[in-house]
Amino acid sequence: MDASPDEPAQPSRLRLLLHHFSRIEDKRNPKSVAHRLNEILLLCVCATIAECDSFDAISDWGKAHLGFLRRFLPFDWGVPSGRWVNIMMNRIDPGLFAACFTDWVRACWPEPLDAIAIDGKTVRRSHDRAKGRAALHLVSAFATNSRLVLGQEAVDDKTNETTAIPLLLEKLAAGRSLEGAVVTIDAIACNPHIAQSIRDAGADYLPAVKGNQPRAMARKTWRSCASSPSTSSKPRRLSATRRTFPSNPADGQPSRQDPRASSSEEKSPAGTSTGSPKSS
């Protein structure tokens, strides 16, 4: 959308993307370059957003949408083949690429994040039995309200998530992406070191605790009690108001000295426990 004559023009999100990716240096001789690096980066990001999951699919998407791409860059030699896109992307430092992309996301969506979910998933069909390569397992940080992936770390398998999560948290903390947010995480990462790293980044945490973690279950410092249930506007659904407050780990009773002991109310389906409010 064009700005009015009385207002300064604001760069589009894709032009901001090109600005952030300009930090990635193209070490090729400019005189012999047909497909510029910024053209390849723009092509890959746009095609990936359009759900292309292979380099050949990225190239095909670019050829079908060449007019759209030329609104931002010339693409004098058209769109490169999938093989050439693969070669060029493998030459880029993945850490620098991730940093540029994260800065672009933060510039486009500067609002504070309310909730960030950290979880690990195995990428479907990423294994290669012929070469003995296992499937790719990624630990991701997902902003649930904005529906954005803030960062990812690759691990060998699910058992190594505990080593990848601190690295992911460190990157997010460096970009100040965690400040003021509530980080949810599953039971595999329920340990004091990860909890403290979340707090050091200015965020609160809501971990899951399983029955095979008896010490953590015994030391849990939040408990909830239900008050009067009420019927919601939707039929056949009963909601209840629950109050959560910090407990004294020594005796399991509410701490009267802590000013945060005042209750906060949350709505949840009847029969389920609610998460805790932000702690500091």
N, C-alpha and C positions, 0 to 999 in steps of 0.2 A: 504494500500500500504506500502510495506517495504521500509525503508530508505536504501540508498546506504551505503557500508562499510565505506566510508569516511565522512559520515554525522551522527550526533547524531540522534537517533531514536526519533521521535515526538509521544507523546501519541495520540491515536485516540480520537475522540469526546466522544465515549462511555466510554473509560477508564477515561477521564476527568470527565464524569458524575459520575462514581463510586468514584472518588477522592472527589468531592464536596459533594456527599451524605454521605461520611464517617463521617460527622459531626453529623448525626442523630444516636443517641445511641440506641442499642438494649438491653433492660433491662431484657430479658429472660435469663435463665440459659443456658450457652453455651453447657453444656453436654446433655441437653434434646432438643436441637434445630435440627430439620430436614431441615427446609427451612430457610436459613439465610436471614436477613433483606436486605442486599445488593442485593441478588438474586431477592427478591420480588420487590424491587425498580427498578432494571434493567428491569425486566419483565414488570412492569406496564408502564414505560416510552416507551419502544420499542413497546409494543402492542398499546398504545394510539397513538403513531405516525402512526401506521399502521391502524388507524381509528377504533379501538375497543372501544365501548362505554358502556360496562358493564363488571363486574368482571368475569362473566362466559365466555364472549368472550375473555377477557384477558388470562384466563387460557387455553382456547382452542387454542388460537394463540401460546401460549408458548409451548404447547405439540406438535404442528405442526412444530415449529421452534426450537426445543430443541438443535439441533446440532449447530445452530447459537448462541444461548445463551451460550453454553458451550465453545465457543471461548473466553469468557471473565470471566466466573465463573464456578465452577465445577458442580453445580446442581446435587449433588450426589443422592438426593432423588427425582429427577425429578421436575416437575412443580406442585405447590400446586393447590388445587381446588379453584374455584371462591369464595366460602364461606370463605375459609381461607385467601385468598388475601384481601377480604373485611374486615375481622377482623383485620388483621395486618395494613392495611392502615388507619383504624379508630383510631389506637393507636398512630399515628404519629401527632405531632404538625403541623397543616397546615401552620402556619406562618414560621416555620423553614424549612419545605419542600419547600415553595415558595421561601425563601431566597436562599436555596441551588440551586434550579433550575435556579433562576435568575442569580446567580454567574456563573453557568455553561454556560448559554446562552452568557453572557458577555465575558467569556473566549474563546468561540468558534467563536464568531462574534464581535471582538473588534473594528471594524470600527465605526466611529461616525454615528449616526442616523440622517437622513435628515428630515423626517416627521414622526410624531407620531399622530395617530388618536385615540381619546378617545370617546367611545360610549357605550351605554348600550343595551343589547339584552336579551330577554327571551329565556331560554333553552327549546327547543321543547320536549314535553312529560315528563317534569320533575315534573308535578303536580300529586297529589294523592287525588282524590275526596273522596275516602272511608275514608281516614285518615284526611281529611280537610286540606291538605297541598297544599299551592299555588305553582305555577310554580317558578322555580329558575330564578332570574333576575341577570345578571352579568354586571358589568361595566369593560370594558377591555381597555387596552392600546396596540395598534397594530402598529408596525413599518412597514409602508407601503412599503418601498423599500426592506427591508430584509424579509418581510412577516413573522414576528415573533410576537407572543403575549408576551409582556414584563411583564404584570401583570394583575391581576383581583381582583375585590372586589364584594362580593355578597351583594345584597340589597333585601328588602322585595318586593318592586315594583318600577316602573319607577319614581314615585314621589320622592323617596328617593335617586335618583342619586346624587343630590347636596351634600348629606352628605358622600357618598362613594367616590366621585371624589377627594376631598382633601386628604383622606386617601391613595388613590392610588398614587396621585402625591407625597405625602410624602415618600412612599416606593421607588418610582422611583428616587426621588431626593437623597435619602440616598445612592442608588447604582450608582449615577451619570449617570443615563441613559438618562437624559433630556438635558444635556449640549450641546449647539449648535444646538438643534433640533427646528423645528417648530411644535407646538402642535395645532392640529385642534380639535374643540369641538363644539357640537351643541348648540342651543339657550338655552337649559334648564340650562346650566352652565355658561351663559354669565353674570358674576357678578364680581365686583372688587376684591373680596377676592381670587377667583380662579385664576384670571388673575395675581394678584400679586404673588401668590405662584408659578406660572409657571415662572415668571420673576426671582424670588429669586433662582430658581433652575438652572438658566443660559440658559433658553430657551425662545423662542418667541412664541406668541400665535396668532391664527387666529380663533376667535369665530364667530358664526353665530348670527345674530340679526333678530328677527321676528317683524312683525307689531304690535304684542300685547305687545311690550316692547317700548313704545313711548319715554321714557326718554333715554334709550340706543340709540335709533335711532337718537334722537336729539343731543346726545353727541358724536356720532361716529367721530373719529379723522382721518379717512382715506377716501379719495375720489379718483376716477379714471376718466380719460378722454381718449377717443379713438383718435387715430391718423389714418393715412391712412390705409385702409384695403388692404390685399394682398391675393392672391389665393394660397392655399397649393398644394402640389403634388397630394393629393388625390382628386378624382373628386367629384363635388357637395359639397364641403366643403369650406367655406370661413373663413379665420382667420384674426384677426385684432390685431395690436400692441397697447397695452394699457400701459399708464404710471400711476403709483400710487405714491403719495407723501403725507406727513403728512400735516394736516391742523391745523390751530389755532382754538381750540374749541370756543373761544370767538367771532370770527367774521366769521368763516367758510372759511377763506382764507389761502393760503399756508404760513407757517411760514418761514420768510426770515432769521431769526436769527439761525435757526437750521441747522447745516451742513448736516443733513440727508435729507434735502429738495430736494437734487438732485434726478432726476427721475431715475427709473430703469424700464427696459422694460420686459414685459412678453407676451407670445403668448397665446391667448385664442380664443374660437369660437366667432364669431361676435354676438353682442347682449347680451353678458353675461359680468358680472363684474368680475374682477380678485381679488385675495386675495392680501393682503398687503405684502411688503417685511418685513424682520425682523426688529423689533423695539427694542430699548434698553431703 
